Amino acid sequence: MDEEDGHCKETEVTVQSTSPVDSADYDPFDPQTRSTTYKWITVVLVAGLSTMVQLSTIIAAPVSPSILSHFHSDNALYRTLIVSIWELGEIIAPLLWGPLSELYGRQWPLNIANLFFVAFLAGTAASTSIQMLIAFRFLSGAATAASAIGPGIVSDLFPEENRGRAMSIMSLTGALGPVVGPIIGSYLGEKAGWRWAFWLPTIATGALSLLILVVYRETYSVTLQKRKAKQQGLESGTESPEDTEKTASHVFFKTILRPLRLLIRSPMLILVTLYLSVVYGYTYLVMTTIATLFQDVYGFSEGASGLAFLGLCLGLILGAFLCSFLLDRYVRTARARSGTSKPEQRLPPVLIACFIMSGGLFLFGWTAQYHVQWIAPIIGTGIIGFGLVSTTITLQTYVVDLFGIYAASATSAMLVPRNACAAFLPLAGPPLFKHLGYNWGGTLLALIVLVFSLMPLIFIKYGERLRGKNLLDA
């Protein structure tokens, strides 16, 4: 296996397939020859699990006052920790589960993480003290593997020119969870009590985890090729120098540290991560502002304020729908013209998304400041959601194309700063809007996004230089 280049030459360990194959062409050691039905069932199951993971992140926000009341506490710090401690756990998760999926394959790390995740969610729902609940929230965040491993599974199953739609589904469901979470949490907490805000995702995640355990079979090409060599009695001829000359512990720690090495050694990955972190943090900032805005300014009830998230939800769906049609078309058109394609050919939609998201922030801020009819700021949040998902899907697909068999580690490297921004950037929202108002606060955020619009142009023009070389020798 050649680790000389940041592209991680996937062609040496997998057989690319550009079209559906007949059963006669099925190769148990080549995941891309599996049936189209199996591929999409796998994507939907893992995407559904990612949705429940992200939903569980924010579902605690609307029920946090009820939790404090139940445990007879008025500590404001606990109210913040109930929500944000999850993100701290989720900062750890990608650094663990993504690399393990490249060391032992996708199947068992994903299933083991799911088992822990369901157990910790159940512990949250059954907690007998607020400290116990906060501890289980942290552990639940640390047991989230779907977000890190999911893009790698898409890379395993689909060739580059057919990958965009699957990545759209995977990214959309991950983005929808935090939007739908407050809607479900607010009504569920009001009607059934705060514990059911945790029991519901526990039950749903448990069912999805069982289905994945039954349906999903290993897709990581490196693991499958090792199994093939072992079956054919050719282990000694296929093992890499890393396997034969170095100890198992050295291999383990090198694999665990791979996301950080990739991030440090690849200028392109650093820029993509910075961009995604800011965009994702902005979205959480807006999300944490919506409920307060519509309750205090527009007089919505606690339950009805959850419906204000539907604009953001609709924007996410429309953005994912558009990306599912455009991403693969760019690659196929380039391949038809020149016979080859580059990962950078996926990036034009990001430039458009920058301007769209900037416009959404501007509209949201100014209409909220002057109390324009409530539909206007909701439309603004919808535009923000459209820009977010268009950016996220395009750049995640780009990174998956770029890093090949190490897509899970590269994705994990992006998730750590992104989750940190999601946890801490919203804290800047209240003082920002208090001192500048919704109008100029939104304008400042919009202008920063416009500055970032230069980044896609740099990627398209200088992408090959910025990717970095010899990344895995770090």
Secondary structure in CASP SS format (residue, H / E / C, confidence):
PFRMAT SS
TARGET T0000
AUTHOR 0000-0000-0000
METHOD secondary structure of the structure
MODEL  1
M C 1.00
D C 1.00
E C 1.00
E C 1.00
D E 1.00
G C 1.00
H C 1.00
C C 1.00
K C 1.00
E H 1.00
T H 1.00
E H 1.00
V C 1.00
T C 1.00
V C 1.00
Q C 1.00
S C 1.00
T C 1.00
S C 1.00
P C 1.00
V C 1.00
D C 1.00
S H 1.00
A H 1.00
D H 1.00
Y C 1.00
D C 1.00
P C 1.00
F C 1.00
D C 1.00
P H 1.00
Q H 1.00
T H 1.00
R C 1.00
S C 1.00
T H 1.00
T H 1.00
Y H 1.00
K H 1.00
W H 1.00
I H 1.00
T H 1.00
V H 1.00
V H 1.00
L H 1.00
V H 1.00
A H 1.00
G H 1.00
L H 1.00
S H 1.00
T H 1.00
M H 1.00
V H 1.00
Q H 1.00
L H 1.00
S H 1.00
T H 1.00
I H 1.00
I C 1.00
A C 1.00
A C 1.00
P C 1.00
V C 1.00
S H 1.00
P H 1.00
S H 1.00
I H 1.00
L H 1.00
S H 1.00
H H 1.00
F C 1.00
H C 1.00
S C 1.00
D C 1.00
N C 1.00
A H 1.00
L H 1.00
Y H 1.00
R H 1.00
T H 1.00
L H 1.00
I H 1.00
V H 1.00
S H 1.00
I H 1.00
W H 1.00
E H 1.00
L H 1.00
G H 1.00
E H 1.00
I H 1.00
I H 1.00
A H 1.00
P H 1.00
L H 1.00
L H 1.00
W H 1.00
G H 1.00
P H 1.00
L H 1.00
S H 1.00
E H 1.00
L H 1.00
Y C 1.00
G C 1.00
R C 1.00
Q H 1.00
W H 1.00
P H 1.00
L H 1.00
N H 1.00
I H 1.00
A H 1.00
N H 1.00
L H 1.00
F H 1.00
F H 1.00
V H 1.00
A H 1.00
F H 1.00
L H 1.00
A H 1.00
G H 1.00
T H 1.00
A H 1.00
A C 1.00
S C 1.00
T C 1.00
S C 1.00
I H 1.00
Q H 1.00
M H 1.00
L H 1.00
I H 1.00
A H 1.00
F H 1.00
R H 1.00
F H 1.00
L H 1.00
S H 1.00
G H 1.00
A H 1.00
A C 1.00
T C 1.00
A C 1.00
A H 1.00
S H 1.00
A H 1.00
I H 1.00
G H 1.00
P H 1.00
G H 1.00
I H 1.00
V H 1.00
S H 1.00
D H 1.00
L H 1.00
F C 1.00
P C 1.00
E H 1.00
E H 1.00
N H 1.00
R C 1.00
G H 1.00
R H 1.00
A H 1.00
M H 1.00
S H 1.00
I H 1.00
M H 1.00
S H 1.00
L H 1.00
T H 1.00
G H 1.00
A H 1.00
L H 1.00
G H 1.00
P H 1.00
V H 1.00
V H 1.00
G H 1.00
P H 1.00
I H 1.00
I H 1.00
G H 1.00
S H 1.00
Y H 1.00
L H 1.00
G H 1.00
E H 1.00
K H 1.00
A H 1.00
G C 1.00
W C 1.00
R C 1.00
W H 1.00
A H 1.00
F H 1.00
W H 1.00
L H 1.00
P H 1.00
T H 1.00
I H 1.00
A H 1.00
T H 1.00
G H 1.00
A H 1.00
L H 1.00
S H 1.00
L H 1.00
L H 1.00
I H 1.00
L H 1.00
V H 1.00
V H 1.00
Y C 1.00
R C 1.00
E C 1.00
T C 1.00
Y C 1.00
S H 1.00
V H 1.00
T H 1.00
L H 1.00
Q H 1.00
K H 1.00
R H 1.00
K H 1.00
A H 1.00
K H 1.00
Q H 1.00
Q C 1.00
G C 1.00
L C 1.00
E H 1.00
S H 1.00
G H 1.00
T H 1.00
E C 1.00
S C 1.00
P H 1.00
E H 1.00
D H 1.00
T H 1.00
E H 1.00
K C 1.00
T C 1.00
A H 1.00
S H 1.00
H H 1.00
V H 1.00
F H 1.00
F H 1.00
K H 1.00
T H 1.00
I H 1.00
L C 1.00
R H 1.00
P H 1.00
L H 1.00
R H 1.00
L H 1.00
L H 1.00
I H 1.00
R H 1.00
S C 1.00
P H 1.00
M H 1.00
L H 1.00
I H 1.00
L H 1.00
V H 1.00
T H 1.00
L H 1.00
Y H 1.00
L H 1.00
S H 1.00
V H 1.00
V H 1.00
Y H 1.00
G H 1.00
Y H 1.00
T H 1.00
Y H 1.00
L H 1.00
V H 1.00
M H 1.00
T H 1.00
T H 1.00
I H 1.00
A H 1.00
T H 1.00
L H 1.00
F H 1.00
Q H 1.00
D H 1.00
V C 1.00
Y C 1.00
G C 1.00
F C 1.00
S C 1.00
E H 1.00
G H 1.00
A H 1.00
S H 1.00
G H 1.00
L H 1.00
A H 1.00
F H 1.00
L H 1.00
G H 1.00
L H 1.00
C H 1.00
L H 1.00
G H 1.00
L H 1.00
I H 1.00
L H 1.00
G H 1.00
A H 1.00
F H 1.00
L H 1.00
C H 1.00
S H 1.00
F H 1.00
L H 1.00
L H 1.00
D H 1.00
R H 1.00
Y H 1.00
V H 1.00
R H 1.00
T H 1.00
A H 1.00
R H 1.00
A H 1.00
R H 1.00
S H 1.00
G C 1.00
T C 1.00
S C 1.00
K C 1.00
P H 1.00
E H 1.00
Q H 1.00
R H 1.00
L C 1.00
P H 1.00
P H 1.00
V H 1.00
L H 1.00
I H 1.00
A H 1.00
C H 1.00
F H 1.00
I H 1.00
M H 1.00
S H 1.00
G H 1.00
G H 1.00
L H 1.00
F H 1.00
L H 1.00
F H 1.00
G H 1.00
W H 1.00
T H 1.00
A H 1.00
Q H 1.00
Y C 1.00
H C 1.00
V C 1.00
Q C 1.00
W C 1.00
I H 1.00
A H 1.00
P H 1.00
I H 1.00
I H 1.00
G H 1.00
T H 1.00
G H 1.00
I H 1.00
I H 1.00
G H 1.00
F H 1.00
G H 1.00
L H 1.00
V H 1.00
S H 1.00
T H 1.00
T H 1.00
I H 1.00
T H 1.00
L H 1.00
Q H 1.00
T H 1.00
Y H 1.00
V H 1.00
V H 1.00
D H 1.00
L H 1.00
F H 1.00
G H 1.00
I H 1.00
Y H 1.00
A H 1.00
A H 1.00
S H 1.00
A H 1.00
T H 1.00
S H 1.00
A H 1.00
M H 1.00
L H 1.00
V H 1.00
P H 1.00
R H 1.00
N H 1.00
A H 1.00
C H 1.00
A H 1.00
A H 1.00
F H 1.00
L H 1.00
P H 1.00
L H 1.00
A H 1.00
G H 1.00
P H 1.00
P H 1.00
L H 1.00
F H 1.00
K H 1.00
H H 1.00
L H 1.00
G H 1.00
Y H 1.00
N H 1.00
W H 1.00
G H 1.00
G H 1.00
T H 1.00
L H 1.00
L H 1.00
A H 1.00
L H 1.00
I H 1.00
V H 1.00
L H 1.00
V H 1.00
F H 1.00
S C 1.00
L H 1.00
M H 1.00
P H 1.00
L H 1.00
I H 1.00
F H 1.00
I H 1.00
K H 1.00
Y H 1.00
G H 1.00
E H 1.00
R H 1.00
L H 1.00
R C 1.00
G C 1.00
K E 1.00
N C 1.00
L H 1.00
L H 1.00
D H 1.00
A C 1.00
END
